Amino acid sequence: MTTGAKAVLEWSIGGALASWVAIAGAFDQLYLLIPNEPLTLALGLTLTVISLYGLVHSARRGPRWALVPATVAIIVVIAGIVTDGSLLALGLTIPGFY
């Protein structure tokens, strides 16, 4: 396995974990560990944005077959970004939302 393919697979797994953190933070499952709702949402949003950047950067340098797991991970990461970003934006604009 080449280093480009290894990087794409590592970022794909990292992106899947980051999107899980984002979605679990949005649905109060992560609230048991971190009892601050805006902090869990910001953590998930930060991790997903970092993993999205890493996925795009590594997918350009990897082999063609590695685009399949990278594309699936990118779709999942974008779902996490939309979920966390919308809840964080609503909570910051509507008083008493959290």
N, C-alpha and C positions, 0 to 999 in steps of 0.2 A: 504494500500500500504506500502510495506516495505521500509526501508531507502535505500537499494541497488537498488530497482526499481526506487525510486524517484531520486537517483543520476544519474542513466543511462538516465532517461528522461530529467533531467536538462542539462546534458552534451550533449545530442542529440540536444536539442533546442539551446544551446550555440554554438555547432558545426555548425548548420545550419546558425546561425547569423554570425559566424566568416567566413564561406565560402562565404556568401553574401558580407561581407565587402571586402574579397579578390577579388572576381570576379567583384564587382562594382568598386573597385580601379583599376583593370586592364583595365576596359572599360571606364574610365574617368567619371563615374557618381559620384564618391566620390571626384573628382578633384574640384568640386564647393565648397566643405567645406574645404578641405585641398589643397591649390594650389601647392603642391610639390609632383611630381610624385614618386620619389624614397621613400619618406616618406609614402605615401599611400600604396605602394607595400610592404614596410617593415612592416607596421602595419598589413596588411592583412596576410602576411606570419607568423608573430609572433602569431597572434590570432589563426590561423589555427593549427599551431604546438602545441600550448598550449591545444587547444580543442581536438586535436587528442590524446595527451597523457592522458588527462582526460577521454576521451571516452574509450580508451583501458583499463585504470586502473579500471574504474567503471564497464565496461562490464564483466570483470572477476569475480567481486563480486556480480553482480546482478543475478536475476532469468533468466531462459532460454528464456522466452517469450520476455524479454527486449533486447535480441540479435538482433531482427528484426529492431527496430528503431535505435539501435546503429550501425548496419551494414550499413543501409541506410545513416546515418549521416557520418559515416567514409568514404563512397564512395564520398559523396558530399564534405567533407573536403579535401580529397586527390585531387579532381578536383580543388579546390581552391588553394591548395599548388602547384600543377603543373602549373596552370595558372600564379599565382603570382611569383613563383620561376623562371619560364622560362623568363618572362618579366623583372624581376629584374636582372637576370644574363645577359640577352642580353643588357640591359641598362648600366650595369657596365662594359661590355667588348667592346661595340661598341660606339665610341664617337659620340655624337649628336643623339643618339637613342631616348631620351626622347623629 
